[in-house]
Amino acid sequence: MNLFRILILGLLVWFVLRVLKSWRVEISPRDLPQSQGRKRADQDRYEPMAQCSQCGVHLPQRALATSGRCGACERSR
Ligand SMILES: [Zn+2]
């Protein structure tokens, strides 16, 4: 009985390993076009920095006003 359990356990481990391997093979070719999408997502996450034209502080480009100045400089005008 104990040997039978070990056999079933071994079969189960072998089956799980086989499924995992087939997944890895399936995923890797599909992963290539996605990596470009991931790169684009990274560009969204790490957006370009810009310098305030008045005080020189570096901020994300989106945070600068259209005049190229930071919020503090815009408010102090
Ligand atoms: Zn500023």
N, CA, C, O and the ligand as a Tripos MOL2 file, in Angstrom:
@<TRIPOS>MOLECULE
protein
  309   307    78     0     0
PROTEIN
NO_CHARGES

@<TRIPOS>ATOM
      1 N           0.8390   -1.2140    0.0000 N.3       1 MET1
      2 CA          0.0000    0.0000    0.0000 C.3       1 MET1
      3 C           0.8640    1.2500    0.0000 C.2       1 MET1
      4 O           0.5980    2.2080   -0.7260 O.2       1 MET1
      5 N           1.9160    1.2230    0.8370 N.am      2 ASN2
      6 CA          2.7980    2.3800    0.9030 C.3       2 ASN2
      7 C           3.5110    2.6160   -0.4300 C.2       2 ASN2
      8 O           3.6740    3.7510   -0.8760 O.2       2 ASN2
      9 N           3.9310    1.5100   -1.0530 N.am      3 LEU3
     10 CA          4.6180    1.5930   -2.3480 C.3       3 LEU3
     11 C           3.6710    2.1600   -3.3990 C.2       3 LEU3
     12 O           4.0710    2.9320   -4.2700 O.2       3 LEU3
     13 N           2.4260    1.7630   -3.2950 N.am      4 PHE4
     14 CA          1.4100    2.2470   -4.2430 C.3       4 PHE4
     15 C           1.2370    3.7570   -4.1330 C.2       4 PHE4
     16 O           1.1020    4.4580   -5.1360 O.2       4 PHE4
     17 N           1.2450    4.2450   -2.8880 N.am      5 ARG5
     18 CA          1.1140    5.6940   -2.6680 C.3       5 ARG5
     19 C           2.3050    6.4330   -3.2740 C.2       5 ARG5
     20 O           2.1480    7.4730   -3.9150 O.2       5 ARG5
     21 N           3.4940    5.8800   -3.0600 N.am      6 ILE6
     22 CA          4.7010    6.5240   -3.5940 C.3       6 ILE6
     23 C           4.6390    6.5670   -5.1130 C.2       6 ILE6
     24 O           5.0300    7.5520   -5.7400 O.2       6 ILE6
     25 N           4.1370    5.4750   -5.6910 N.am      7 LEU7
     26 CA          4.0230    5.4190   -7.1530 C.3       7 LEU7
     27 C           3.0710    6.5130   -7.6530 C.2       7 LEU7
     28 O           3.3720    7.2080   -8.6230 O.2       7 LEU7
     29 N           1.9300    6.6570   -6.9870 N.am      8 ILE8
     30 CA          0.9490    7.6730   -7.3810 C.3       8 ILE8
     31 C           1.5370    9.0690   -7.2110 C.2       8 ILE8
     32 O           1.3460    9.9450   -8.0550 O.2       8 ILE8
     33 N           2.2540    9.2620   -6.1080 N.am      9 LEU9
     34 CA          2.8810   10.5570   -5.8470 C.3       9 LEU9
     35 C           3.8930   10.8730   -6.9410 C.2       9 LEU9
     36 O           3.9560   12.0000   -7.4330 O.2       9 LEU9
     37 N           4.6840    9.8710   -7.3190 N.am     10 GLY10
     38 CA          5.6760   10.0480   -8.3840 C.3      10 GLY10
     39 C           5.0120   10.3980   -9.6920 C.2      10 GLY10
     40 O           5.4770   11.2790  -10.4150 O.2      10 GLY10
     41 N           3.9220    9.7100  -10.0040 N.am     11 LEU11
     42 CA          3.1700    9.9900  -11.2230 C.3      11 LEU11
     43 C           2.6330   11.4210  -11.2140 C.2      11 LEU11
     44 O           2.6590   12.1250  -12.2240 O.2      11 LEU11
     45 N           2.1480   11.8240  -10.0490 N.am     12 LEU12
     46 CA          1.5870   13.1660   -9.9070 C.3      12 LEU12
     47 C           2.6660   14.2190  -10.1430 C.2      12 LEU12
     48 O           2.4440   15.1970  -10.8570 O.2      12 LEU12
     49 N           3.8440   14.0110   -9.5330 N.am     13 VAL13
     50 CA          4.9520   14.9630   -9.6960 C.3      13 VAL13
     51 C           5.3720   15.0200  -11.1550 C.2      13 VAL13
     52 O           5.6040   16.0990  -11.7000 O.2      13 VAL13
     53 N           5.4710   13.8330  -11.7950 N.am     14 TRP14
     54 CA          5.8760   13.7790  -13.1970 C.3      14 TRP14
     55 C           4.8670   14.5310  -14.0730 C.2      14 TRP14
     56 O           5.2380   15.2570  -14.9950 O.2      14 TRP14
     57 N           3.5850   14.3360  -13.7560 N.am     15 PHE15
     58 CA          2.5390   14.9840  -14.5420 C.3      15 PHE15
     59 C           2.5970   16.5090  -14.3800 C.2      15 PHE15
     60 O           2.4700   17.2510  -15.3540 O.2      15 PHE15
     61 N           2.7890   16.9610  -13.1420 N.am     16 VAL16
     62 CA          2.8640   18.4120  -12.8860 C.3      16 VAL16
     63 C           4.0590   19.0040  -13.6170 C.2      16 VAL16
     64 O           3.9560   20.0690  -14.2250 O.2      16 VAL16
     65 N           5.1980   18.3090  -13.5570 N.am     17 LEU17
     66 CA          6.3960   18.8040  -14.2430 C.3      17 LEU17
     67 C           6.1520   18.8900  -15.7430 C.2      17 LEU17
     68 O           6.5750   19.8460  -16.3940 O.2      17 LEU17
     69 N           5.4600   17.8750  -16.2960 N.am     18 ARG18
     70 CA          5.1940   17.8650  -17.7340 C.3      18 ARG18
     71 C           4.3000   19.0400  -18.1190 C.2      18 ARG18
     72 O           4.5260   19.7050  -19.1300 O.2      18 ARG18
     73 N           3.2740   19.2850  -17.2900 N.am     19 VAL19
     74 CA          2.3540   20.3950  -17.5760 C.3      19 VAL19
     75 C           3.1040   21.7220  -17.4970 C.2      19 VAL19
     76 O           2.9240   22.5960  -18.3450 O.2      19 VAL19
     77 N           3.9440   21.8670  -16.4730 N.am     20 LEU20
     78 CA          4.7050   23.1080  -16.3280 C.3      20 LEU20
     79 C           5.6160   23.3280  -17.5270 C.2      20 LEU20
     80 O           5.7320   24.4440  -18.0310 O.2      20 LEU20
     81 N           6.2710   22.2440  -17.9860 N.am     21 LYS21
     82 CA          7.1730   22.3660  -19.1350 C.3      21 LYS21
     83 C           6.4050   22.7710  -20.3800 C.2      21 LYS21
     84 O           6.8600   23.6260  -21.1390 O.2      21 LYS21
     85 N           5.2330   22.1590  -20.6000 N.am     22 SER22
     86 CA          4.4540   22.4900  -21.7930 C.3      22 SER22
     87 C           3.9600   23.9270  -21.7240 C.2      22 SER22
     88 O           3.8400   24.5920  -22.7530 O.2      22 SER22
     89 N           3.6730   24.4080  -20.5250 N.am     23 TRP23
     90 CA          3.2710   25.8080  -20.3770 C.3      23 TRP23
     91 C           4.4040   26.7360  -20.7800 C.2      23 TRP23
     92 O           4.2130   27.7130  -21.5030 O.2      23 TRP23
     93 N           5.6120   26.3930  -20.2790 N.am     24 ARG24
     94 CA          6.7480   27.2640  -20.5480 C.3      24 ARG24
     95 C           6.9880   27.3620  -22.0540 C.2      24 ARG24
     96 O           7.2920   28.4350  -22.5740 O.2      24 ARG24
     97 N           6.8450   26.2130  -22.7570 N.am     25 VAL25
     98 CA          7.0570   26.2060  -24.2020 C.3      25 VAL25
     99 C           5.9730   27.0210  -24.8880 C.2      25 VAL25
    100 O           6.2360   27.7420  -25.8510 O.2      25 VAL25
    101 N           4.7500   26.9000  -24.3820 N.am     26 GLU26
    102 CA          3.6480   27.6360  -24.9870 C.3      26 GLU26
    103 C           3.7900   29.1310  -24.7630 C.2      26 GLU26
    104 O           3.4890   29.9270  -25.6520 O.2      26 GLU26
    105 N           4.2430   29.5120  -23.5940 N.am     27 ILE27
    106 CA          4.2660   30.9240  -23.2290 C.3      27 ILE27
    107 C           5.4090   31.6680  -23.9250 C.2      27 ILE27
    108 O           5.2340   32.8140  -24.3400 O.2      27 ILE27
    109 N           6.5780   31.0280  -24.0560 N.am     28 SER28
    110 CA          7.7440   31.7800  -24.5300 C.3      28 SER28
    111 C           7.5900   32.3900  -25.9260 C.2      28 SER28
    112 O           8.0270   33.5240  -26.1180 O.2      28 SER28
    113 N           6.9910   31.7020  -26.9190 N.am     29 PRO29
    114 CA          6.8450   32.3900  -28.2140 C.3      29 PRO29
    115 C           5.8290   33.5260  -28.1530 C.2      29 PRO29
    116 O           5.9800   34.5480  -28.8220 O.2      29 PRO29
    117 N           4.8000   33.3330  -27.3480 N.am     30 ARG30
    118 CA          3.7910   34.3810  -27.2170 C.3      30 ARG30
    119 C           4.3420   35.5760  -26.4530 C.2      30 ARG30
    120 O           3.8370   36.6930  -26.5650 O.2      30 ARG30
    121 N           5.3950   35.3160  -25.6700 N.am     31 ASP31
    122 CA          5.9380   36.3700  -24.8250 C.3      31 ASP31
    123 C           6.6780   37.4140  -25.6470 C.2      31 ASP31
    124 O           6.8240   38.5540  -25.2050 O.2      31 ASP31
    125 N           7.1500   37.0420  -26.8440 N.am     32 LEU32
    126 CA          7.9730   37.9620  -27.6310 C.3      32 LEU32
    127 C           7.2120   39.2190  -28.0630 C.2      32 LEU32
    128 O           7.7030   40.3230  -27.8290 O.2      32 LEU32
    129 N           6.0240   39.0950  -28.6890 N.am     33 PRO33
    130 CA          5.3150   40.3290  -29.0370 C.3      33 PRO33
    131 C           4.8720   41.1040  -27.8170 C.2      33 PRO33
    132 O           4.7640   42.3300  -27.8540 O.2      33 PRO33
    133 N           4.6120   40.3780  -26.7180 N.am     34 GLN34
    134 CA          4.1810   41.0720  -25.5030 C.3      34 GLN34
    135 C           5.2970   41.9170  -24.9060 C.2      34 GLN34
    136 O           5.0430   42.9220  -24.2420 O.2      34 GLN34
    137 N           6.5560   41.4910  -25.1510 N.am     35 SER35
    138 CA          7.6580   42.2360  -24.5450 C.3      35 SER35
    139 C           7.7050   43.6600  -25.1050 C.2      35 SER35
    140 O           8.1360   44.5900  -24.4230 O.2      35 SER35
    141 N           7.2520   43.8200  -26.3690 N.am     36 GLN36
    142 CA          7.2160   45.1720  -26.9250 C.3      36 GLN36
    143 C           6.1470   45.9950  -26.2130 C.2      36 GLN36
    144 O           6.3350   47.1760  -25.9210 O.2      36 GLN36
    145 N           5.0120   45.3330  -25.9400 N.am     37 GLY37
    146 CA          3.9730   46.0240  -25.2020 C.3      37 GLY37
    147 C           4.4340   46.3720  -23.8050 C.2      37 GLY37
    148 O           4.0840   47.4160  -23.2550 O.2      37 GLY37
    149 N           5.2430   45.4600  -23.2310 N.am     38 ARG38
    150 CA          5.7500   45.7430  -21.8930 C.3      38 ARG38
    151 C           6.6930   46.9400  -21.9390 C.2      38 ARG38
    152 O           6.7160   47.7640  -21.0250 O.2      38 ARG38
    153 N           7.4810   47.0230  -23.0370 N.am     39 LYS39
    154 CA          8.4130   48.1370  -23.1630 C.3      39 LYS39
    155 C           7.6310   49.4490  -23.2240 C.2      39 LYS39
    156 O           8.0250   50.4540  -22.6320 O.2      39 LYS39
    157 N           6.5100   49.4130  -23.9590 N.am     40 ARG40
    158 CA          5.6870   50.6140  -24.0620 C.3      40 ARG40
    159 C           5.1210   50.9770  -22.6900 C.2      40 ARG40
    160 O           5.0450   52.1490  -22.3240 O.2      40 ARG40
    161 N           4.7230   49.9350  -21.9330 N.am     41 ALA41
    162 CA          4.1900   50.1870  -20.6000 C.3      41 ALA41
    163 C           5.2640   50.7910  -19.7090 C.2      41 ALA41
    164 O           4.9770   51.6430  -18.8670 O.2      41 ALA41
    165 N           6.5260   50.3380  -19.9010 N.am     42 ASP42
    166 CA          7.6220   50.9060  -19.1230 C.3      42 ASP42
    167 C           7.8120   52.3820  -19.4520 C.2      42 ASP42
    168 O           8.0970   53.1980  -18.5760 O.2      42 ASP42
    169 N           7.6480   52.7080  -20.7360 N.am     43 GLN43
    170 CA          7.7970   54.1130  -21.1210 C.3      43 GLN43
    171 C           6.7120   54.9530  -20.4630 C.2      43 GLN43
    172 O           6.9330   56.1130  -20.1170 O.2      43 GLN43
    173 N           5.5260   54.3480  -20.2930 N.am     44 ASP44
    174 CA          4.4720   55.0850  -19.6130 C.3      44 ASP44
    175 C           4.8060   55.2650  -18.1440 C.2      44 ASP44
    176 O           4.5280   56.3070  -17.5510 O.2      44 ASP44
    177 N           5.4090   54.2290  -17.5620 N.am     45 ARG45
    178 CA          5.7100   54.2900  -16.1430 C.3      45 ARG45
    179 C           6.8720   55.2420  -15.8800 C.2      45 ARG45
    180 O           6.8390   56.0400  -14.9430 O.2      45 ARG45
    181 N           7.9180   55.1420  -16.7380 N.am     46 TYR46
    182 CA          9.0840   56.0070  -16.5470 C.3      46 TYR46
    183 C           8.9980   57.1300  -17.5620 C.2      46 TYR46
    184 O           9.6790   57.0990  -18.5870 O.2      46 TYR46
    185 N           8.1870   58.0950  -17.2910 N.am     47 GLU47
    186 CA          7.9930   59.1490  -18.2630 C.3      47 GLU47
    187 C           9.1670   60.1090  -18.2510 C.2      47 GLU47
    188 O           9.8830   60.2170  -17.2550 O.2      47 GLU47
    189 N           9.3640   60.8090  -19.3690 N.am     48 PRO48
    190 CA         10.5200   61.6940  -19.4760 C.3      48 PRO48
    191 C          10.4360   62.8430  -18.4800 C.2      48 PRO48
    192 O           9.3580   63.3480  -18.1670 O.2      48 PRO48
    193 N          11.6040   63.2370  -17.9930 N.am     49 MET49
    194 CA         11.6740   64.3410  -17.0470 C.3      49 MET49
    195 C          11.9550   65.6340  -17.8090 C.2      49 MET49
    196 O          12.5850   65.6220  -18.8670 O.2      49 MET49
    197 N          11.4870   66.7260  -17.2660 N.am     50 ALA50
    198 CA         11.7300   68.0290  -17.8820 C.3      50 ALA50
    199 C          12.1250   69.0050  -16.7790 C.2      50 ALA50
    200 O          11.7910   68.8190  -15.6090 O.2      50 ALA50
    201 N          12.8290   70.0280  -17.1760 N.am     51 GLN51
    202 CA         13.3170   71.0020  -16.2030 C.3      51 GLN51
    203 C          12.4550   72.2580  -16.2530 C.2      51 GLN51
    204 O          12.1110   72.7470  -17.3290 O.2      51 GLN51
    205 N          12.1170   72.7670  -15.0930 N.am     52 CYS52
    206 CA         11.3740   74.0140  -15.0270 C.3      52 CYS52
    207 C          12.2630   75.1370  -15.5590 C.2      52 CYS52
    208 O          13.4260   75.2600  -15.1760 O.2      52 CYS52
    209 N          11.6940   75.9550  -16.4500 N.am     53 SER53
    210 CA         12.5140   76.9870  -17.0950 C.3      53 SER53
    211 C          12.8350   78.1270  -16.1350 C.2      53 SER53
    212 O          13.7140   78.9440  -16.4100 O.2      53 SER53
    213 N          12.1200   78.1850  -15.0030 N.am     54 GLN54
    214 CA         12.3730   79.3060  -14.0840 C.3      54 GLN54
    215 C          13.2680   78.8960  -12.9180 C.2      54 GLN54
    216 O          14.3100   79.5110  -12.6910 O.2      54 GLN54
    217 N          12.8710   77.8600  -12.1760 N.am     55 CYS55
    218 CA         13.6540   77.5000  -10.9980 C.3      55 CYS55
    219 C          14.5880   76.3290  -11.2640 C.2      55 CYS55
    220 O          15.4580   76.0440  -10.4420 O.2      55 CYS55
    221 N          14.4300   75.6420  -12.3930 N.am     56 GLY56
    222 CA         15.3700   74.5860  -12.7570 C.3      56 GLY56
    223 C          15.1060   73.2530  -12.0850 C.2      56 GLY56
    224 O          15.9340   72.3500  -12.1990 O.2      56 GLY56
    225 N          13.9970   73.0910  -11.3940 N.am     57 VAL57
    226 CA         13.6880   71.8160  -10.7490 C.3      57 VAL57
    227 C          13.2510   70.8100  -11.8160 C.2      57 VAL57
    228 O          12.5940   71.1710  -12.7920 O.2      57 VAL57
    229 N          13.6320   69.5230  -11.6120 N.am     58 HIS58
    230 CA         13.2670   68.4830  -12.5720 C.3      58 HIS58
    231 C          11.9690   67.8360  -12.1510 C.2      58 HIS58
    232 O          11.8230   67.3960  -11.0100 O.2      58 HIS58
    233 N          11.0310   67.7780  -13.0680 N.am     59 LEU59
    234 CA          9.7180   67.1850  -12.8210 C.3      59 LEU59
    235 C           9.3410   66.3110  -13.9960 C.2      59 LEU59
    236 O           9.9130   66.4600  -15.0760 O.2      59 LEU59
    237 N           8.3840   65.3910  -13.8150 N.am     60 PRO60
    238 CA          7.8470   64.6760  -14.9770 C.3      60 PRO60
    239 C           7.2480   65.6790  -15.9500 C.2      60 PRO60
    240 O           6.6240   66.6630  -15.5550 O.2      60 PRO60
    241 N           7.4590   65.3980  -17.2550 N.am     61 GLN61
    242 CA          7.0330   66.3580  -18.2710 C.3      61 GLN61
    243 C           5.5510   66.7210  -18.1340 C.2      61 GLN61
    244 O           5.1490   67.8580  -18.3820 O.2      61 GLN61
    245 N           4.7400   65.7150  -17.7280 N.am     62 ARG62
    246 CA          3.3110   65.9460  -17.6140 C.3      62 ARG62
    247 C           2.9820   66.9230  -16.4890 C.2      62 ARG62
    248 O           1.9530   67.5970  -16.5280 O.2      62 ARG62
    249 N           3.8750   67.0010  -15.4680 N.am     63 ALA63
    250 CA          3.6010   67.8410  -14.3140 C.3      63 ALA63
    251 C           3.9110   69.3060  -14.5940 C.2      63 ALA63
    252 O           3.4640   70.1910  -13.8640 O.2      63 ALA63
    253 N           4.6730   69.5590  -15.6490 N.am     64 LEU64
    254 CA          5.0100   70.9520  -15.9680 C.3      64 LEU64
    255 C           3.8370   71.6280  -16.6660 C.2      64 LEU64
    256 O           3.0860   70.9850  -17.3990 O.2      64 LEU64
    257 N           3.6880   72.9060  -16.4370 N.am     65 ALA65
    258 CA          2.6590   73.6740  -17.1410 C.3      65 ALA65
    259 C           3.0730   73.8460  -18.5950 C.2      65 ALA65
    260 O           4.2250   73.6060  -18.9540 O.2      65 ALA65
    261 N           2.1260   74.2640  -19.4280 N.am     66 THR66
    262 CA          2.4180   74.4180  -20.8610 C.3      66 THR66
    263 C           3.5040   75.4660  -21.0880 C.2      66 THR66
    264 O           4.1820   75.4410  -22.1150 O.2      66 THR66
    265 N           3.6730   76.3760  -20.1500 N.am     67 SER67
    266 CA          4.7090   77.3850  -20.2880 C.3      67 SER67
    267 C           6.0930   76.8180  -19.9740 C.2      67 SER67
    268 O           7.0930   77.5220  -20.1130 O.2      67 SER67
    269 N           6.1590   75.5500  -19.5520 N.am     68 GLY68
    270 CA          7.4420   74.9390  -19.2430 C.3      68 GLY68
    271 C           7.9110   75.2180  -17.8350 C.2      68 GLY68
    272 O           9.0890   75.0320  -17.5290 O.2      68 GLY68
    273 N           7.0200   75.6570  -16.9780 N.am     69 ARG69
    274 CA          7.4020   75.9430  -15.6010 C.3      69 ARG69
    275 C           6.6520   75.0210  -14.6480 C.2      69 ARG69
    276 O           5.6010   74.4800  -14.9900 O.2      69 ARG69
    277 N           7.2000   74.8500  -13.4580 N.am     70 CYS70
    278 CA          6.5780   73.9510  -12.4900 C.3      70 CYS70
    279 C           5.3800   74.6370  -11.8440 C.2      70 CYS70
    280 O           5.1580   75.8320  -12.0360 O.2      70 CYS70
    281 N           4.6220   73.8780  -11.0860 N.am     71 GLY71
    282 CA          3.4130   74.3990  -10.4850 C.3      71 GLY71
    283 C           3.6910   75.5550   -9.5320 C.2      71 GLY71
    284 O           2.9320   76.5230   -9.4950 O.2      71 GLY71
    285 N           4.7720   75.4620   -8.7620 N.am     72 ALA72
    286 CA          5.0960   76.5140   -7.7930 C.3      72 ALA72
    287 C           5.3960   77.8300   -8.5000 C.2      72 ALA72
    288 O           4.9600   78.8970   -8.0680 O.2      72 ALA72
    289 N           6.1530   77.7360   -9.5990 N.am     73 CYS73
    290 CA          6.4970   78.9510  -10.3440 C.3      73 CYS73
    291 C           5.2630   79.5340  -11.0140 C.2      73 CYS73
    292 O           5.1180   80.7530  -11.1040 O.2      73 CYS73
    293 N           4.3720   78.6640  -11.4850 N.am     74 GLU74
    294 CA          3.1450   79.1490  -12.1050 C.3      74 GLU74
    295 C           2.3070   79.9170  -11.0900 C.2      74 GLU74
    296 O           1.7220   80.9550  -11.3990 O.2      74 GLU74
    297 N           2.2630   79.3780   -9.8620 N.am     75 ARG75
    298 CA          1.4290   80.0020   -8.8350 C.3      75 ARG75
    299 C           2.0400   81.3190   -8.3450 C.2      75 ARG75
    300 O           1.3200   82.2580   -8.0050 O.2      75 ARG75
    301 N           3.3810   81.3760   -8.3140 N.am     76 SER76
    302 CA          4.0380   82.5830   -7.7610 C.3      76 SER76
    303 C           4.0440   83.7190   -8.7710 C.2      76 SER76
    304 O           4.4790   84.8270   -8.4570 O.2      76 SER76
    305 N           3.5670   83.4540   -9.9760 N.am     77 ARG77
    306 CA          3.5910   84.5040  -10.9900 C.3      77 ARG77
    307 C           2.6670   85.6610  -10.6150 C.2      77 ARG77
    308 O           2.5640   86.6360  -11.3600 O.2      77 ARG77
    309 ZN          9.8340   76.1500  -11.1430 Zn       78 ZN78
@<TRIPOS>BOND
     1     1     2 1
     2     2     3 1
     3     3     4 2
     4     3     5 am
     5     5     6 1
     6     6     7 1
     7     7     8 2
     8     7     9 am
     9     9    10 1
    10    10    11 1
    11    11    12 2
    12    11    13 am
    13    13    14 1
    14    14    15 1
    15    15    16 2
    16    15    17 am
    17    17    18 1
    18    18    19 1
    19    19    20 2
    20    19    21 am
    21    21    22 1
    22    22    23 1
    23    23    24 2
    24    23    25 am
    25    25    26 1
    26    26    27 1
    27    27    28 2
    28    27    29 am
    29    29    30 1
    30    30    31 1
    31    31    32 2
    32    31    33 am
    33    33    34 1
    34    34    35 1
    35    35    36 2
    36    35    37 am
    37    37    38 1
    38    38    39 1
    39    39    40 2
    40    39    41 am
    41    41    42 1
    42    42    43 1
    43    43    44 2
    44    43    45 am
    45    45    46 1
    46    46    47 1
    47    47    48 2
    48    47    49 am
    49    49    50 1
    50    50    51 1
    51    51    52 2
    52    51    53 am
    53    53    54 1
    54    54    55 1
    55    55    56 2
    56    55    57 am
    57    57    58 1
    58    58    59 1
    59    59    60 2
    60    59    61 am
    61    61    62 1
    62    62    63 1
    63    63    64 2
    64    63    65 am
    65    65    66 1
    66    66    67 1
    67    67    68 2
    68    67    69 am
    69    69    70 1
    70    70    71 1
    71    71    72 2
    72    71    73 am
    73    73    74 1
    74    74    75 1
    75    75    76 2
    76    75    77 am
    77    77    78 1
    78    78    79 1
    79    79    80 2
    80    79    81 am
    81    81    82 1
    82    82    83 1
    83    83    84 2
    84    83    85 am
    85    85    86 1
    86    86    87 1
    87    87    88 2
    88    87    89 am
    89    89    90 1
    90    90    91 1
    91    91    92 2
    92    91    93 am
    93    93    94 1
    94    94    95 1
    95    95    96 2
    96    95    97 am
    97    97    98 1
    98    98    99 1
    99    99   100 2
   100    99   101 am
   101   101   102 1
   102   102   103 1
   103   103   104 2
   104   103   105 am
   105   105   106 1
   106   106   107 1
   107   107   108 2
   108   107   109 am
   109   109   110 1
   110   110   111 1
   111   111   112 2
   112   111   113 am
   113   113   114 1
   114   114   115 1
   115   115   116 2
   116   115   117 am
   117   117   118 1
   118   118   119 1
   119   119   120 2
   120   119   121 am
   121   121   122 1
   122   122   123 1
   123   123   124 2
   124   123   125 am
   125   125   126 1
   126   126   127 1
   127   127   128 2
   128   127   129 am
   129   129   130 1
   130   130   131 1
   131   131   132 2
   132   131   133 am
   133   133   134 1
   134   134   135 1
   135   135   136 2
   136   135   137 am
   137   137   138 1
   138   138   139 1
   139   139   140 2
   140   139   141 am
   141   141   142 1
   142   142   143 1
   143   143   144 2
   144   143   145 am
   145   145   146 1
   146   146   147 1
   147   147   148 2
   148   147   149 am
   149   149   150 1
   150   150   151 1
   151   151   152 2
   152   151   153 am
   153   153   154 1
   154   154   155 1
   155   155   156 2
   156   155   157 am
   157   157   158 1
   158   158   159 1
   159   159   160 2
   160   159   161 am
   161   161   162 1
   162   162   163 1
   163   163   164 2
   164   163   165 am
   165   165   166 1
   166   166   167 1
   167   167   168 2
   168   167   169 am
   169   169   170 1
   170   170   171 1
   171   171   172 2
   172   171   173 am
   173   173   174 1
   174   174   175 1
   175   175   176 2
   176   175   177 am
   177   177   178 1
   178   178   179 1
   179   179   180 2
   180   179   181 am
   181   181   182 1
   182   182   183 1
   183   183   184 2
   184   183   185 am
   185   185   186 1
   186   186   187 1
   187   187   188 2
   188   187   189 am
   189   189   190 1
   190   190   191 1
   191   191   192 2
   192   191   193 am
   193   193   194 1
   194   194   195 1
   195   195   196 2
   196   195   197 am
   197   197   198 1
   198   198   199 1
   199   199   200 2
   200   199   201 am
   201   201   202 1
   202   202   203 1
   203   203   204 2
   204   203   205 am
   205   205   206 1
   206   206   207 1
   207   207   208 2
   208   207   209 am
   209   209   210 1
   210   210   211 1
   211   211   212 2
   212   211   213 am
   213   213   214 1
   214   214   215 1
   215   215   216 2
   216   215   217 am
   217   217   218 1
   218   218   219 1
   219   219   220 2
   220   219   221 am
   221   221   222 1
   222   222   223 1
   223   223   224 2
   224   223   225 am
   225   225   226 1
   226   226   227 1
   227   227   228 2
   228   227   229 am
   229   229   230 1
   230   230   231 1
   231   231   232 2
   232   231   233 am
   233   233   234 1
   234   234   235 1
   235   235   236 2
   236   235   237 am
   237   237   238 1
   238   238   239 1
   239   239   240 2
   240   239   241 am
   241   241   242 1
   242   242   243 1
   243   243   244 2
   244   243   245 am
   245   245   246 1
   246   246   247 1
   247   247   248 2
   248   247   249 am
   249   249   250 1
   250   250   251 1
   251   251   252 2
   252   251   253 am
   253   253   254 1
   254   254   255 1
   255   255   256 2
   256   255   257 am
   257   257   258 1
   258   258   259 1
   259   259   260 2
   260   259   261 am
   261   261   262 1
   262   262   263 1
   263   263   264 2
   264   263   265 am
   265   265   266 1
   266   266   267 1
   267   267   268 2
   268   267   269 am
   269   269   270 1
   270   270   271 1
   271   271   272 2
   272   271   273 am
   273   273   274 1
   274   274   275 1
   275   275   276 2
   276   275   277 am
   277   277   278 1
   278   278   279 1
   279   279   280 2
   280   279   281 am
   281   281   282 1
   282   282   283 1
   283   283   284 2
   284   283   285 am
   285   285   286 1
   286   286   287 1
   287   287   288 2
   288   287   289 am
   289   289   290 1
   290   290   291 1
   291   291   292 2
   292   291   293 am
   293   293   294 1
   294   294   295 1
   295   295   296 2
   296   295   297 am
   297   297   298 1
   298   298   299 1
   299   299   300 2
   300   299   301 am
   301   301   302 1
   302   302   303 1
   303   303   304 2
   304   303   305 am
   305   305   306 1
   306   306   307 1
   307   307   308 2
@<TRIPOS>SUBSTRUCTURE
     1 MET1         2 RESIDUE 1 A MET
     2 ASN2         6 RESIDUE 1 A ASN
     3 LEU3        10 RESIDUE 1 A LEU
     4 PHE4        14 RESIDUE 1 A PHE
     5 ARG5        18 RESIDUE 1 A ARG
     6 ILE6        22 RESIDUE 1 A ILE
     7 LEU7        26 RESIDUE 1 A LEU
     8 ILE8        30 RESIDUE 1 A ILE
     9 LEU9        34 RESIDUE 1 A LEU
    10 GLY10       38 RESIDUE 1 A GLY
    11 LEU11       42 RESIDUE 1 A LEU
    12 LEU12       46 RESIDUE 1 A LEU
    13 VAL13       50 RESIDUE 1 A VAL
    14 TRP14       54 RESIDUE 1 A TRP
    15 PHE15       58 RESIDUE 1 A PHE
    16 VAL16       62 RESIDUE 1 A VAL
    17 LEU17       66 RESIDUE 1 A LEU
    18 ARG18       70 RESIDUE 1 A ARG
    19 VAL19       74 RESIDUE 1 A VAL
    20 LEU20       78 RESIDUE 1 A LEU
    21 LYS21       82 RESIDUE 1 A LYS
    22 SER22       86 RESIDUE 1 A SER
    23 TRP23       90 RESIDUE 1 A TRP
    24 ARG24       94 RESIDUE 1 A ARG
    25 VAL25       98 RESIDUE 1 A VAL
    26 GLU26      102 RESIDUE 1 A GLU
    27 ILE27      106 RESIDUE 1 A ILE
    28 SER28      110 RESIDUE 1 A SER
    29 PRO29      114 RESIDUE 1 A PRO
    30 ARG30      118 RESIDUE 1 A ARG
    31 ASP31      122 RESIDUE 1 A ASP
    32 LEU32      126 RESIDUE 1 A LEU
    33 PRO33      130 RESIDUE 1 A PRO
    34 GLN34      134 RESIDUE 1 A GLN
    35 SER35      138 RESIDUE 1 A SER
    36 GLN36      142 RESIDUE 1 A GLN
    37 GLY37      146 RESIDUE 1 A GLY
    38 ARG38      150 RESIDUE 1 A ARG
    39 LYS39      154 RESIDUE 1 A LYS
    40 ARG40      158 RESIDUE 1 A ARG
    41 ALA41      162 RESIDUE 1 A ALA
    42 ASP42      166 RESIDUE 1 A ASP
    43 GLN43      170 RESIDUE 1 A GLN
    44 ASP44      174 RESIDUE 1 A ASP
    45 ARG45      178 RESIDUE 1 A ARG
    46 TYR46      182 RESIDUE 1 A TYR
    47 GLU47      186 RESIDUE 1 A GLU
    48 PRO48      190 RESIDUE 1 A PRO
    49 MET49      194 RESIDUE 1 A MET
    50 ALA50      198 RESIDUE 1 A ALA
    51 GLN51      202 RESIDUE 1 A GLN
    52 CYS52      206 RESIDUE 1 A CYS
    53 SER53      210 RESIDUE 1 A SER
    54 GLN54      214 RESIDUE 1 A GLN
    55 CYS55      218 RESIDUE 1 A CYS
    56 GLY56      222 RESIDUE 1 A GLY
    57 VAL57      226 RESIDUE 1 A VAL
    58 HIS58      230 RESIDUE 1 A HIS
    59 LEU59      234 RESIDUE 1 A LEU
    60 PRO60      238 RESIDUE 1 A PRO
    61 GLN61      242 RESIDUE 1 A GLN
    62 ARG62      246 RESIDUE 1 A ARG
    63 ALA63      250 RESIDUE 1 A ALA
    64 LEU64      254 RESIDUE 1 A LEU
    65 ALA65      258 RESIDUE 1 A ALA
    66 THR66      262 RESIDUE 1 A THR
    67 SER67      266 RESIDUE 1 A SER
    68 GLY68      270 RESIDUE 1 A GLY
    69 ARG69      274 RESIDUE 1 A ARG
    70 CYS70      278 RESIDUE 1 A CYS
    71 GLY71      282 RESIDUE 1 A GLY
    72 ALA72      286 RESIDUE 1 A ALA
    73 CYS73      290 RESIDUE 1 A CYS
    74 GLU74      294 RESIDUE 1 A GLU
    75 ARG75      298 RESIDUE 1 A ARG
    76 SER76      302 RESIDUE 1 A SER
    77 ARG77      306 RESIDUE 1 A ARG
    78 ZN78       309 GROUP 0 **** ****
